[in-house]
Amino acid sequence: MLVIPGPTGAITSFTTRVEREREKREGLLKSEEERKKMEDFNKQWRAQSLLTKQTQQTIKEERERMKEQFMKEQEEK
């Protein structure tokens, strides 16, 4: 309800059903956009997390290979 003061007193204006529905649709649209943004963020985060995990695993495997190679070289001496 909107109250507009004036010289003849307060004029009251109620929002119509169409306006309420439009506001509701706008709210739902905004919520949907926020949900999509969050989904996109989560996808990117999961991809980055997976990449980090794979990189760490690769580094660990490389470290193990280097260690084994070093041990073999030490045994040969």
N, CA, C and O atoms as a Tripos MOL2 file, in Angstrom:
@<TRIPOS>MOLECULE
protein
  308   307    77     0     0
PROTEIN
NO_CHARGES

@<TRIPOS>ATOM
      1 N           0.8480   -1.1780    0.0000 N.3       1 MET1
      2 CA          0.0000    0.0000    0.0000 C.3       1 MET1
      3 C           0.8880    1.2320    0.0000 C.2       1 MET1
      4 O           1.8740    1.3010    0.7340 O.2       1 MET1
      5 N           0.5350    2.1890   -0.8160 N.am      2 LEU2
      6 CA          1.3040    3.4180   -0.9590 C.3       2 LEU2
      7 C           0.4330    4.5890   -0.5230 C.2       2 LEU2
      8 O          -0.6770    4.7610   -1.0260 O.2       2 LEU2
      9 N           0.9310    5.3900    0.4070 N.am      3 VAL3
     10 CA          0.1710    6.5430    0.8950 C.3       3 VAL3
     11 C           0.8350    7.8040    0.3590 C.2       3 VAL3
     12 O           2.0240    8.0360    0.5790 O.2       3 VAL3
     13 N           0.0560    8.6080   -0.3420 N.am      4 ILE4
     14 CA          0.5730    9.8580   -0.9100 C.3       4 ILE4
     15 C          -0.1170   11.0140   -0.1990 C.2       4 ILE4
     16 O          -1.3230   11.2060   -0.3530 O.2       4 ILE4
     17 N           0.6370   11.7850    0.5760 N.am      5 PRO5
     18 CA          0.0040   12.9240    1.2560 C.3       5 PRO5
     19 C          -0.3400   14.0240    0.2450 C.2       5 PRO5
     20 O           0.3820   14.2350   -0.7300 O.2       5 PRO5
     21 N          -1.4130   14.6950    0.4860 N.am      6 GLY6
     22 CA         -1.8100   15.7730   -0.4090 C.3       6 GLY6
     23 C          -2.6860   16.7710    0.3170 C.2       6 GLY6
     24 O          -3.0070   16.5800    1.4900 O.2       6 GLY6
     25 N          -3.0770   17.8320   -0.3660 N.am      7 PRO7
     26 CA         -3.8790   18.8620    0.2820 C.3       7 PRO7
     27 C          -5.2580   18.3620    0.7080 C.2       7 PRO7
     28 O          -5.8370   18.8970    1.6540 O.2       7 PRO7
     29 N          -5.7900   17.3540    0.0330 N.am      8 THR8
     30 CA         -7.1220   16.8560    0.3810 C.3       8 THR8
     31 C          -7.0510   15.6950    1.3620 C.2       8 THR8
     32 O          -8.0750   15.0880    1.6750 O.2       8 THR8
     33 N          -5.8680   15.3810    1.8460 N.am      9 GLY9
     34 CA         -5.7110   14.2510    2.7650 C.3       9 GLY9
     35 C          -4.8040   13.2050    2.1420 C.2       9 GLY9
     36 O          -4.1010   13.4810    1.1690 O.2       9 GLY9
     37 N          -4.8210   12.0560    2.6810 N.am     10 ALA10
     38 CA         -3.9710   10.9780    2.1810 C.3      10 ALA10
     39 C          -4.7050   10.2110    1.0890 C.2      10 ALA10
     40 O          -5.8470    9.7890    1.2650 O.2      10 ALA10
     41 N          -4.0250   10.0380   -0.0450 N.am     11 ILE11
     42 CA         -4.5660    9.2380   -1.1440 C.3      11 ILE11
     43 C          -3.8790    7.8720   -1.0540 C.2      11 ILE11
     44 O          -2.6510    7.7890   -1.0160 O.2      11 ILE11
     45 N          -4.6570    6.8340   -1.0190 N.am     12 THR12
     46 CA         -4.1080    5.4940   -0.8550 C.3      12 THR12
     47 C          -4.1730    4.7470   -2.1800 C.2      12 THR12
     48 O          -5.1880    4.7820   -2.8750 O.2      12 THR12
     49 N          -3.0740    4.0690   -2.5230 N.am     13 SER13
     50 CA         -3.0240    3.3030   -3.7610 C.3      13 SER13
     51 C          -2.5790    1.8760   -3.4440 C.2      13 SER13
     52 O          -1.5370    1.6700   -2.8220 O.2      13 SER13
     53 N          -3.3530    0.9170   -3.8640 N.am     14 PHE14
     54 CA         -3.0080   -0.4900   -3.6580 C.3      14 PHE14
     55 C          -2.3700   -1.0350   -4.9250 C.2      14 PHE14
     56 O          -2.7420   -0.6480   -6.0330 O.2      14 PHE14
     57 N          -1.4000   -1.9430   -4.7540 N.am     15 THR15
     58 CA         -0.8120   -2.5670   -5.9410 C.3      15 THR15
     59 C          -1.8250   -3.5450   -6.5140 C.2      15 THR15
     60 O          -2.5340   -4.2350   -5.7810 O.2      15 THR15
     61 N          -1.8750   -3.5870   -7.8110 N.am     16 THR16
     62 CA         -2.8290   -4.4720   -8.4740 C.3      16 THR16
     63 C          -2.2690   -5.8870   -8.5170 C.2      16 THR16
     64 O          -1.0890   -6.1180   -8.2520 O.2      16 THR16
     65 N          -3.1270   -6.8050   -8.8510 N.am     17 ARG17
     66 CA         -2.7290   -8.2090   -8.9520 C.3      17 ARG17
     67 C          -1.6340   -8.3690  -10.0050 C.2      17 ARG17
     68 O          -0.6890   -9.1320   -9.8050 O.2      17 ARG17
     69 N          -1.7550   -7.6560  -11.1210 N.am     18 VAL18
     70 CA         -0.7630   -7.7240  -12.1970 C.3      18 VAL18
     71 C           0.5950   -7.2420  -11.6960 C.2      18 VAL18
     72 O           1.6220   -7.8510  -11.9970 O.2      18 VAL18
     73 N           0.6020   -6.1530  -10.9350 N.am     19 GLU19
     74 CA          1.8680   -5.6330  -10.4020 C.3      19 GLU19
     75 C           2.5000   -6.6290   -9.4370 C.2      19 GLU19
     76 O           3.7120   -6.8440   -9.4600 O.2      19 GLU19
     77 N           1.6690   -7.2360   -8.5870 N.am     20 ARG20
     78 CA          2.1950   -8.2310   -7.6330 C.3      20 ARG20
     79 C           2.7880   -9.4270   -8.3690 C.2      20 ARG20
     80 O           3.8530   -9.9260   -8.0070 O.2      20 ARG20
     81 N           2.0830   -9.8820   -9.4140 N.am     21 GLU21
     82 CA          2.5890  -11.0120  -10.1990 C.3      21 GLU21
     83 C           3.8930  -10.6480  -10.9020 C.2      21 GLU21
     84 O           4.8160  -11.4600  -10.9640 O.2      21 GLU21
     85 N           3.9700   -9.4240  -11.4340 N.am     22 ARG22
     86 CA          5.1970   -8.9730  -12.1030 C.3      22 ARG22
     87 C           6.3620   -8.9440  -11.1070 C.2      22 ARG22
     88 O           7.4640   -9.3960  -11.4160 O.2      22 ARG22
     89 N           6.1050   -8.4090   -9.9130 N.am     23 GLU23
     90 CA          7.1470   -8.3650   -8.8790 C.3      23 GLU23
     91 C           7.5780   -9.7750   -8.4830 C.2      23 GLU23
     92 O           8.7600  -10.0350   -8.2580 O.2      23 GLU23
     93 N           6.6090  -10.6750   -8.4010 N.am     24 LYS24
     94 CA          6.9110  -12.0650   -8.0490 C.3      24 LYS24
     95 C           7.7760  -12.7040   -9.1340 C.2      24 LYS24
     96 O           8.7550  -13.3860   -8.8300 O.2      24 LYS24
     97 N           7.4100  -12.4780  -10.4140 N.am     25 ARG25
     98 CA          8.1990  -13.0180  -11.5310 C.3      25 ARG25
     99 C           9.6110  -12.4620  -11.5120 C.2      25 ARG25
    100 O          10.5770  -13.1970  -11.7230 O.2      25 ARG25
    101 N           9.7350  -11.1550  -11.2590 N.am     26 GLU26
    102 CA         11.0610  -10.5350  -11.1940 C.3      26 GLU26
    103 C          11.8910  -11.1540  -10.0750 C.2      26 GLU26
    104 O          13.0820  -11.4110  -10.2450 O.2      26 GLU26
    105 N          11.2580  -11.3880   -8.9380 N.am     27 GLY27
    106 CA         11.9520  -12.0240   -7.8150 C.3      27 GLY27
    107 C          12.4010  -13.4330   -8.1640 C.2      27 GLY27
    108 O          13.5210  -13.8310   -7.8470 O.2      27 GLY27
    109 N          11.5180  -14.1910   -8.8220 N.am     28 LEU28
    110 CA         11.8650  -15.5570   -9.2180 C.3      28 LEU28
    111 C          12.9900  -15.5580  -10.2470 C.2      28 LEU28
    112 O          13.8870  -16.4000  -10.1940 O.2      28 LEU28
    113 N          12.9390  -14.6090  -11.1870 N.am     29 LEU29
    114 CA         13.9840  -14.5040  -12.2070 C.3      29 LEU29
    115 C          15.3290  -14.1970  -11.5590 C.2      29 LEU29
    116 O          16.3540  -14.7830  -11.9100 O.2      29 LEU29
    117 N          15.3050  -13.2720  -10.6100 N.am     30 LYS30
    118 CA         16.5350  -12.9030   -9.9080 C.3      30 LYS30
    119 C          17.0840  -14.1030   -9.1420 C.2      30 LYS30
    120 O          18.2890  -14.3510   -9.1520 O.2      30 LYS30
    121 N          16.2070  -14.8410   -8.4840 N.am     31 SER31
    122 CA         16.6240  -16.0380   -7.7450 C.3      31 SER31
    123 C          17.2280  -17.0690   -8.6890 C.2      31 SER31
    124 O          18.2330  -17.7020   -8.3640 O.2      31 SER31
    125 N          16.6150  -17.2370   -9.8530 N.am     32 GLU32
    126 CA         17.1180  -18.1990  -10.8430 C.3      32 GLU32
    127 C          18.5000  -17.7870  -11.3450 C.2      32 GLU32
    128 O          19.3820  -18.6320  -11.4960 O.2      32 GLU32
    129 N          18.6920  -16.4870  -11.6060 N.am     33 GLU33
    130 CA         20.0010  -16.0000  -12.0540 C.3      33 GLU33
    131 C          21.0610  -16.2450  -10.9860 C.2      33 GLU33
    132 O          22.1740  -16.6680  -11.3000 O.2      33 GLU33
    133 N          20.7230  -15.9830   -9.7380 N.am     34 GLU34
    134 CA         21.6670  -16.2090   -8.6390 C.3      34 GLU34
    135 C          22.0050  -17.6900   -8.5160 C.2      34 GLU34
    136 O          23.1530  -18.0510   -8.2570 O.2      34 GLU34
    137 N          20.9970  -18.5520   -8.7030 N.am     35 ARG35
    138 CA         21.2210  -19.9960   -8.6280 C.3      35 ARG35
    139 C          22.1700  -20.4500   -9.7390 C.2      35 ARG35
    140 O          23.0700  -21.2580   -9.5090 O.2      35 ARG35
    141 N          21.9550  -19.9140  -10.9600 N.am     36 LYS36
    142 CA         22.8200  -20.2740  -12.0890 C.3      36 LYS36
    143 C          24.2510  -19.7990  -11.8540 C.2      36 LYS36
    144 O          25.2040  -20.5260  -12.1370 O.2      36 LYS36
    145 N          24.4020  -18.5860  -11.3380 N.am     37 LYS37
    146 CA         25.7420  -18.0700  -11.0490 C.3      37 LYS37
    147 C          26.4410  -18.9590  -10.0260 C.2      37 LYS37
    148 O          27.6270  -19.2600  -10.1590 O.2      37 LYS37
    149 N          25.6930  -19.3750   -9.0050 N.am     38 MET38
    150 CA         26.2690  -20.2340   -7.9740 C.3      38 MET38
    151 C          26.6410  -21.5910   -8.5590 C.2      38 MET38
    152 O          27.6840  -22.1510   -8.2200 O.2      38 MET38
    153 N          25.7960  -22.1180   -9.4340 N.am     39 GLU39
    154 CA         26.0840  -23.3890  -10.0930 C.3      39 GLU39
    155 C          27.3640  -23.2860  -10.9090 C.2      39 GLU39
    156 O          28.2280  -24.1600  -10.8340 O.2      39 GLU39
    157 N          27.4850  -22.2050  -11.6960 N.am     40 ASP40
    158 CA         28.6850  -21.9890  -12.5070 C.3      40 ASP40
    159 C          29.9170  -21.8850  -11.6250 C.2      40 ASP40
    160 O          30.9610  -22.4600  -11.9330 O.2      40 ASP40
    161 N          29.7930  -21.1530  -10.5320 N.am     41 PHE41
    162 CA         30.9170  -21.0090   -9.6050 C.3      41 PHE41
    163 C          31.3190  -22.3750   -9.0550 C.2      41 PHE41
    164 O          32.5050  -22.7010   -8.9900 O.2      41 PHE41
    165 N          30.3190  -23.1730   -8.6580 N.am     42 ASN42
    166 CA         30.6070  -24.4970   -8.1050 C.3      42 ASN42
    167 C          31.2700  -25.4050   -9.1330 C.2      42 ASN42
    168 O          32.1750  -26.1680   -8.7940 O.2      42 ASN42
    169 N          30.8230  -25.3270  -10.3990 N.am     43 LYS43
    170 CA         31.4490  -26.1300  -11.4600 C.3      43 LYS43
    171 C          32.9070  -25.7320  -11.6270 C.2      43 LYS43
    172 O          33.7860  -26.5900  -11.7090 O.2      43 LYS43
    173 N          33.1630  -24.4270  -11.6790 N.am     44 GLN44
    174 CA         34.5380  -23.9530  -11.8250 C.3      44 GLN44
    175 C          35.3830  -24.3710  -10.6320 C.2      44 GLN44
    176 O          36.5350  -24.7740  -10.7960 O.2      44 GLN44
    177 N          34.8220  -24.2790   -9.4360 N.am     45 TRP45
    178 CA         35.5630  -24.6400   -8.2340 C.3      45 TRP45
    179 C          35.9060  -26.1230   -8.2420 C.2      45 TRP45
    180 O          37.0270  -26.5100   -7.9110 O.2      45 TRP45
    181 N          34.9220  -26.9630   -8.6270 N.am     46 ARG46
    182 CA         35.1780  -28.4090   -8.6800 C.3      46 ARG46
    183 C          36.2350  -28.7350   -9.7230 C.2      46 ARG46
    184 O          37.1100  -29.5640   -9.4750 O.2      46 ARG46
    185 N          36.1670  -28.0930  -10.8900 N.am     47 ALA47
    186 CA         37.1600  -28.3290  -11.9390 C.3      47 ALA47
    187 C          38.5440  -27.9330  -11.4510 C.2      47 ALA47
    188 O          39.5130  -28.6660  -11.6520 O.2      47 ALA47
    189 N          38.6380  -26.7740  -10.8100 N.am     48 GLN48
    190 CA         39.9280  -26.3020  -10.2960 C.3      48 GLN48
    191 C          40.4370  -27.2390   -9.2040 C.2      48 GLN48
    192 O          41.6290  -27.5390   -9.1430 O.2      48 GLN48
    193 N          39.5430  -27.6930   -8.3540 N.am     49 SER49
    194 CA         39.9120  -28.6060   -7.2740 C.3      49 SER49
    195 C          40.4310  -29.9260   -7.8450 C.2      49 SER49
    196 O          41.4300  -30.4660   -7.3690 O.2      49 SER49
    197 N          39.7490  -30.4390   -8.8650 N.am     50 LEU50
    198 CA         40.1690  -31.6820   -9.5030 C.3      50 LEU50
    199 C          41.5300  -31.5080  -10.1610 C.2      50 LEU50
    200 O          42.3930  -32.3790  -10.0510 O.2      50 LEU50
    201 N          41.7230  -30.3860  -10.8440 N.am     51 LEU51
    202 CA         43.0060  -30.1050  -11.4870 C.3      51 LEU51
    203 C          44.1200  -30.0440  -10.4500 C.2      51 LEU51
    204 O          45.2010  -30.5920  -10.6650 O.2      51 LEU51
    205 N          43.8630  -29.3880   -9.3410 N.am     52 THR52
    206 CA         44.8570  -29.2900   -8.2670 C.3      52 THR52
    207 C          45.1870  -30.6760   -7.7300 C.2      52 THR52
    208 O          46.3510  -31.0050   -7.5040 O.2      52 THR52
    209 N          44.1520  -31.4840   -7.5280 N.am     53 LYS53
    210 CA         44.3580  -32.8430   -7.0080 C.3      53 LYS53
    211 C          45.1940  -33.6630   -7.9900 C.2      53 LYS53
    212 O          46.1110  -34.3750   -7.5790 O.2      53 LYS53
    213 N          44.8820  -33.5680   -9.2920 N.am     54 GLN54
    214 CA         45.6350  -34.3050  -10.3080 C.3      54 GLN54
    215 C          47.0840  -33.8330  -10.3560 C.2      54 GLN54
    216 O          48.0020  -34.6430  -10.4860 O.2      54 GLN54
    217 N          47.2880  -32.5260  -10.2530 N.am     55 THR55
    218 CA         48.6360  -31.9690  -10.2720 C.3      55 THR55
    219 C          49.4280  -32.4740   -9.0750 C.2      55 THR55
    220 O          50.5850  -32.8710   -9.2180 O.2      55 THR55
    221 N          48.8220  -32.4610   -7.9100 N.am     56 GLN56
    222 CA         49.5020  -32.9500   -6.7080 C.3      56 GLN56
    223 C          49.8440  -34.4260   -6.8430 C.2      56 GLN56
    224 O          50.9190  -34.8570   -6.4260 O.2      56 GLN56
    225 N          48.9350  -35.2000   -7.4220 N.am     57 GLN57
    226 CA         49.1810  -36.6300   -7.6210 C.3      57 GLN57
    227 C          50.3380  -36.8280   -8.5920 C.2      57 GLN57
    228 O          51.1960  -37.6800   -8.3600 O.2      57 GLN57
    229 N          50.3750  -36.0610   -9.6690 N.am     58 THR58
    230 CA         51.4550  -36.1510  -10.6520 C.3      58 THR58
    231 C          52.7900  -35.8140  -10.0030 C.2      58 THR58
    232 O          53.7830  -36.5050  -10.2290 O.2      58 THR58
    233 N          52.8190  -34.7700   -9.2100 N.am     59 ILE59
    234 CA         54.0520  -34.3700   -8.5200 C.3      59 ILE59
    235 C          54.5010  -35.4790   -7.5710 C.2      59 ILE59
    236 O          55.6890  -35.7910   -7.4930 O.2      59 ILE59
    237 N          53.5650  -36.0630   -6.8630 N.am     60 LYS60
    238 CA         53.8840  -37.1480   -5.9260 C.3      60 LYS60
    239 C          54.4790  -38.3430   -6.6750 C.2      60 LYS60
    240 O          55.4740  -38.9210   -6.2370 O.2      60 LYS60
    241 N          53.8670  -38.7090   -7.8020 N.am     61 GLU61
    242 CA         54.3720  -39.8310   -8.5990 C.3      61 GLU61
    243 C          55.7650  -39.5310   -9.1430 C.2      61 GLU61
    244 O          56.6400  -40.3970   -9.1260 O.2      61 GLU61
    245 N          55.9690  -38.3200   -9.6180 N.am     62 GLU62
    246 CA         57.2820  -37.9200  -10.1420 C.3      62 GLU62
    247 C          58.3300  -37.9760   -9.0300 C.2      62 GLU62
    248 O          59.4510  -38.4320   -9.2590 O.2      62 GLU62
    249 N          57.9800  -37.5250   -7.8520 N.am     63 ARG63
    250 CA         58.8920  -37.5640   -6.7060 C.3      63 ARG63
    251 C          59.2760  -39.0110   -6.3820 C.2      63 ARG63
    252 O          60.4400  -39.3030   -6.1050 O.2      63 ARG63
    253 N          58.2880  -39.9130   -6.4200 N.am     64 GLU64
    254 CA         58.5550  -41.3320   -6.1590 C.3      64 GLU64
    255 C          59.4960  -41.9070   -7.2160 C.2      64 GLU64
    256 O          60.4280  -42.6370   -6.8790 O.2      64 GLU64
    257 N          59.2640  -41.5840   -8.4860 N.am     65 ARG65
    258 CA         60.1360  -42.0650   -9.5670 C.3      65 ARG65
    259 C          61.5630  -41.5780   -9.3710 C.2      65 ARG65
    260 O          62.5170  -42.3410   -9.5160 O.2      65 ARG65
    261 N          61.6980  -40.2990   -9.0400 N.am     66 MET66
    262 CA         63.0340  -39.7340   -8.8310 C.3      66 MET66
    263 C          63.7250  -40.4120   -7.6450 C.2      66 MET66
    264 O          64.9270  -40.6760   -7.6890 O.2      66 MET66
    265 N          62.9740  -40.6880   -6.6040 N.am     67 LYS67
    266 CA         63.5260  -41.3510   -5.4170 C.3      67 LYS67
    267 C          64.0140  -42.7540   -5.7760 C.2      67 LYS67
    268 O          65.1130  -43.1530   -5.3930 O.2      67 LYS67
    269 N          63.1780  -43.5030   -6.5210 N.am     68 GLU68
    270 CA         63.5620  -44.8480   -6.9460 C.3      68 GLU68
    271 C          64.8040  -44.8100   -7.8250 C.2      68 GLU68
    272 O          65.7120  -45.6270   -7.6740 O.2      68 GLU68
    273 N          64.8310  -43.8500   -8.7480 N.am     69 GLN69
    274 CA         65.9850  -43.7200   -9.6400 C.3      69 GLN69
    275 C          67.2410  -43.4020   -8.8270 C.2      69 GLN69
    276 O          68.3030  -43.9650   -9.0950 O.2      69 GLN69
    277 N          67.1390  -42.5320   -7.8630 N.am     70 PHE70
    278 CA         68.2760  -42.1750   -7.0160 C.3      70 PHE70
    279 C          68.7670  -43.3970   -6.2390 C.2      70 PHE70
    280 O          69.9700  -43.6330   -6.1280 O.2      70 PHE70
    281 N          67.8210  -44.1660   -5.7040 N.am     71 MET71
    282 CA         68.1910  -45.3650   -4.9410 C.3      71 MET71
    283 C          68.9030  -46.3820   -5.8360 C.2      71 MET71
    284 O          69.8700  -47.0140   -5.4100 O.2      71 MET71
    285 N          68.4290  -46.5410   -7.0740 N.am     72 LYS72
    286 CA         69.0850  -47.4580   -8.0150 C.3      72 LYS72
    287 C          70.5010  -46.9880   -8.3040 C.2      72 LYS72
    288 O          71.4320  -47.7930   -8.3320 O.2      72 LYS72
    289 N          70.6650  -45.6930   -8.5180 N.am     73 GLU73
    290 CA         71.9970  -45.1400   -8.7950 C.3      73 GLU73
    291 C          72.9250  -45.3550   -7.6060 C.2      73 GLU73
    292 O          74.1090  -45.6410   -7.7870 O.2      73 GLU73
    293 N          72.4000  -45.2220   -6.4020 N.am     74 GLN74
    294 CA         73.2130  -45.4220   -5.1990 C.3      74 GLN74
    295 C          73.6340  -46.8910   -5.0640 C.2      74 GLN74
    296 O          74.7490  -47.1800   -4.6290 O.2      74 GLN74
    297 N          72.7460  -47.8100   -5.4340 N.am     75 GLU75
    298 CA         73.0660  -49.2320   -5.3550 C.3      75 GLU75
    299 C          74.1270  -49.6130   -6.3760 C.2      75 GLU75
    300 O          74.9680  -50.4730   -6.1120 O.2      75 GLU75
    301 N          74.0900  -48.9690   -7.5560 N.am     76 GLU76
    302 CA         75.0520  -49.2750   -8.6140 C.3      76 GLU76
    303 C          76.4540  -48.8250   -8.2390 C.2      76 GLU76
    304 O          77.4290  -49.4080   -8.7120 O.2      76 GLU76
    305 N          76.5760  -47.8290   -7.4200 N.am     77 LYS77
    306 CA         77.8980  -47.3160   -7.0400 C.3      77 LYS77
    307 C          78.5770  -48.2130   -6.1250 C.2      77 LYS77
    308 O          79.7000  -47.9330   -5.7050 O.2      77 LYS77
@<TRIPOS>BOND
     1     1     2 1
     2     2     3 1
     3     3     4 2
     4     3     5 am
     5     5     6 1
     6     6     7 1
     7     7     8 2
     8     7     9 am
     9     9    10 1
    10    10    11 1
    11    11    12 2
    12    11    13 am
    13    13    14 1
    14    14    15 1
    15    15    16 2
    16    15    17 am
    17    17    18 1
    18    18    19 1
    19    19    20 2
    20    19    21 am
    21    21    22 1
    22    22    23 1
    23    23    24 2
    24    23    25 am
    25    25    26 1
    26    26    27 1
    27    27    28 2
    28    27    29 am
    29    29    30 1
    30    30    31 1
    31    31    32 2
    32    31    33 am
    33    33    34 1
    34    34    35 1
    35    35    36 2
    36    35    37 am
    37    37    38 1
    38    38    39 1
    39    39    40 2
    40    39    41 am
    41    41    42 1
    42    42    43 1
    43    43    44 2
    44    43    45 am
    45    45    46 1
    46    46    47 1
    47    47    48 2
    48    47    49 am
    49    49    50 1
    50    50    51 1
    51    51    52 2
    52    51    53 am
    53    53    54 1
    54    54    55 1
    55    55    56 2
    56    55    57 am
    57    57    58 1
    58    58    59 1
    59    59    60 2
    60    59    61 am
    61    61    62 1
    62    62    63 1
    63    63    64 2
    64    63    65 am
    65    65    66 1
    66    66    67 1
    67    67    68 2
    68    67    69 am
    69    69    70 1
    70    70    71 1
    71    71    72 2
    72    71    73 am
    73    73    74 1
    74    74    75 1
    75    75    76 2
    76    75    77 am
    77    77    78 1
    78    78    79 1
    79    79    80 2
    80    79    81 am
    81    81    82 1
    82    82    83 1
    83    83    84 2
    84    83    85 am
    85    85    86 1
    86    86    87 1
    87    87    88 2
    88    87    89 am
    89    89    90 1
    90    90    91 1
    91    91    92 2
    92    91    93 am
    93    93    94 1
    94    94    95 1
    95    95    96 2
    96    95    97 am
    97    97    98 1
    98    98    99 1
    99    99   100 2
   100    99   101 am
   101   101   102 1
   102   102   103 1
   103   103   104 2
   104   103   105 am
   105   105   106 1
   106   106   107 1
   107   107   108 2
   108   107   109 am
   109   109   110 1
   110   110   111 1
   111   111   112 2
   112   111   113 am
   113   113   114 1
   114   114   115 1
   115   115   116 2
   116   115   117 am
   117   117   118 1
   118   118   119 1
   119   119   120 2
   120   119   121 am
   121   121   122 1
   122   122   123 1
   123   123   124 2
   124   123   125 am
   125   125   126 1
   126   126   127 1
   127   127   128 2
   128   127   129 am
   129   129   130 1
   130   130   131 1
   131   131   132 2
   132   131   133 am
   133   133   134 1
   134   134   135 1
   135   135   136 2
   136   135   137 am
   137   137   138 1
   138   138   139 1
   139   139   140 2
   140   139   141 am
   141   141   142 1
   142   142   143 1
   143   143   144 2
   144   143   145 am
   145   145   146 1
   146   146   147 1
   147   147   148 2
   148   147   149 am
   149   149   150 1
   150   150   151 1
   151   151   152 2
   152   151   153 am
   153   153   154 1
   154   154   155 1
   155   155   156 2
   156   155   157 am
   157   157   158 1
   158   158   159 1
   159   159   160 2
   160   159   161 am
   161   161   162 1
   162   162   163 1
   163   163   164 2
   164   163   165 am
   165   165   166 1
   166   166   167 1
   167   167   168 2
   168   167   169 am
   169   169   170 1
   170   170   171 1
   171   171   172 2
   172   171   173 am
   173   173   174 1
   174   174   175 1
   175   175   176 2
   176   175   177 am
   177   177   178 1
   178   178   179 1
   179   179   180 2
   180   179   181 am
   181   181   182 1
   182   182   183 1
   183   183   184 2
   184   183   185 am
   185   185   186 1
   186   186   187 1
   187   187   188 2
   188   187   189 am
   189   189   190 1
   190   190   191 1
   191   191   192 2
   192   191   193 am
   193   193   194 1
   194   194   195 1
   195   195   196 2
   196   195   197 am
   197   197   198 1
   198   198   199 1
   199   199   200 2
   200   199   201 am
   201   201   202 1
   202   202   203 1
   203   203   204 2
   204   203   205 am
   205   205   206 1
   206   206   207 1
   207   207   208 2
   208   207   209 am
   209   209   210 1
   210   210   211 1
   211   211   212 2
   212   211   213 am
   213   213   214 1
   214   214   215 1
   215   215   216 2
   216   215   217 am
   217   217   218 1
   218   218   219 1
   219   219   220 2
   220   219   221 am
   221   221   222 1
   222   222   223 1
   223   223   224 2
   224   223   225 am
   225   225   226 1
   226   226   227 1
   227   227   228 2
   228   227   229 am
   229   229   230 1
   230   230   231 1
   231   231   232 2
   232   231   233 am
   233   233   234 1
   234   234   235 1
   235   235   236 2
   236   235   237 am
   237   237   238 1
   238   238   239 1
   239   239   240 2
   240   239   241 am
   241   241   242 1
   242   242   243 1
   243   243   244 2
   244   243   245 am
   245   245   246 1
   246   246   247 1
   247   247   248 2
   248   247   249 am
   249   249   250 1
   250   250   251 1
   251   251   252 2
   252   251   253 am
   253   253   254 1
   254   254   255 1
   255   255   256 2
   256   255   257 am
   257   257   258 1
   258   258   259 1
   259   259   260 2
   260   259   261 am
   261   261   262 1
   262   262   263 1
   263   263   264 2
   264   263   265 am
   265   265   266 1
   266   266   267 1
   267   267   268 2
   268   267   269 am
   269   269   270 1
   270   270   271 1
   271   271   272 2
   272   271   273 am
   273   273   274 1
   274   274   275 1
   275   275   276 2
   276   275   277 am
   277   277   278 1
   278   278   279 1
   279   279   280 2
   280   279   281 am
   281   281   282 1
   282   282   283 1
   283   283   284 2
   284   283   285 am
   285   285   286 1
   286   286   287 1
   287   287   288 2
   288   287   289 am
   289   289   290 1
   290   290   291 1
   291   291   292 2
   292   291   293 am
   293   293   294 1
   294   294   295 1
   295   295   296 2
   296   295   297 am
   297   297   298 1
   298   298   299 1
   299   299   300 2
   300   299   301 am
   301   301   302 1
   302   302   303 1
   303   303   304 2
   304   303   305 am
   305   305   306 1
   306   306   307 1
   307   307   308 2
@<TRIPOS>SUBSTRUCTURE
     1 MET1         2 RESIDUE 1 A MET
     2 LEU2         6 RESIDUE 1 A LEU
     3 VAL3        10 RESIDUE 1 A VAL
     4 ILE4        14 RESIDUE 1 A ILE
     5 PRO5        18 RESIDUE 1 A PRO
     6 GLY6        22 RESIDUE 1 A GLY
     7 PRO7        26 RESIDUE 1 A PRO
     8 THR8        30 RESIDUE 1 A THR
     9 GLY9        34 RESIDUE 1 A GLY
    10 ALA10       38 RESIDUE 1 A ALA
    11 ILE11       42 RESIDUE 1 A ILE
    12 THR12       46 RESIDUE 1 A THR
    13 SER13       50 RESIDUE 1 A SER
    14 PHE14       54 RESIDUE 1 A PHE
    15 THR15       58 RESIDUE 1 A THR
    16 THR16       62 RESIDUE 1 A THR
    17 ARG17       66 RESIDUE 1 A ARG
    18 VAL18       70 RESIDUE 1 A VAL
    19 GLU19       74 RESIDUE 1 A GLU
    20 ARG20       78 RESIDUE 1 A ARG
    21 GLU21       82 RESIDUE 1 A GLU
    22 ARG22       86 RESIDUE 1 A ARG
    23 GLU23       90 RESIDUE 1 A GLU
    24 LYS24       94 RESIDUE 1 A LYS
    25 ARG25       98 RESIDUE 1 A ARG
    26 GLU26      102 RESIDUE 1 A GLU
    27 GLY27      106 RESIDUE 1 A GLY
    28 LEU28      110 RESIDUE 1 A LEU
    29 LEU29      114 RESIDUE 1 A LEU
    30 LYS30      118 RESIDUE 1 A LYS
    31 SER31      122 RESIDUE 1 A SER
    32 GLU32      126 RESIDUE 1 A GLU
    33 GLU33      130 RESIDUE 1 A GLU
    34 GLU34      134 RESIDUE 1 A GLU
    35 ARG35      138 RESIDUE 1 A ARG
    36 LYS36      142 RESIDUE 1 A LYS
    37 LYS37      146 RESIDUE 1 A LYS
    38 MET38      150 RESIDUE 1 A MET
    39 GLU39      154 RESIDUE 1 A GLU
    40 ASP40      158 RESIDUE 1 A ASP
    41 PHE41      162 RESIDUE 1 A PHE
    42 ASN42      166 RESIDUE 1 A ASN
    43 LYS43      170 RESIDUE 1 A LYS
    44 GLN44      174 RESIDUE 1 A GLN
    45 TRP45      178 RESIDUE 1 A TRP
    46 ARG46      182 RESIDUE 1 A ARG
    47 ALA47      186 RESIDUE 1 A ALA
    48 GLN48      190 RESIDUE 1 A GLN
    49 SER49      194 RESIDUE 1 A SER
    50 LEU50      198 RESIDUE 1 A LEU
    51 LEU51      202 RESIDUE 1 A LEU
    52 THR52      206 RESIDUE 1 A THR
    53 LYS53      210 RESIDUE 1 A LYS
    54 GLN54      214 RESIDUE 1 A GLN
    55 THR55      218 RESIDUE 1 A THR
    56 GLN56      222 RESIDUE 1 A GLN
    57 GLN57      226 RESIDUE 1 A GLN
    58 THR58      230 RESIDUE 1 A THR
    59 ILE59      234 RESIDUE 1 A ILE
    60 LYS60      238 RESIDUE 1 A LYS
    61 GLU61      242 RESIDUE 1 A GLU
    62 GLU62      246 RESIDUE 1 A GLU
    63 ARG63      250 RESIDUE 1 A ARG
    64 GLU64      254 RESIDUE 1 A GLU
    65 ARG65      258 RESIDUE 1 A ARG
    66 MET66      262 RESIDUE 1 A MET
    67 LYS67      266 RESIDUE 1 A LYS
    68 GLU68      270 RESIDUE 1 A GLU
    69 GLN69      274 RESIDUE 1 A GLN
    70 PHE70      278 RESIDUE 1 A PHE
    71 MET71      282 RESIDUE 1 A MET
    72 LYS72      286 RESIDUE 1 A LYS
    73 GLU73      290 RESIDUE 1 A GLU
    74 GLN74      294 RESIDUE 1 A GLN
    75 GLU75      298 RESIDUE 1 A GLU
    76 GLU76      302 RESIDUE 1 A GLU
    77 LYS77      306 RESIDUE 1 A LYS
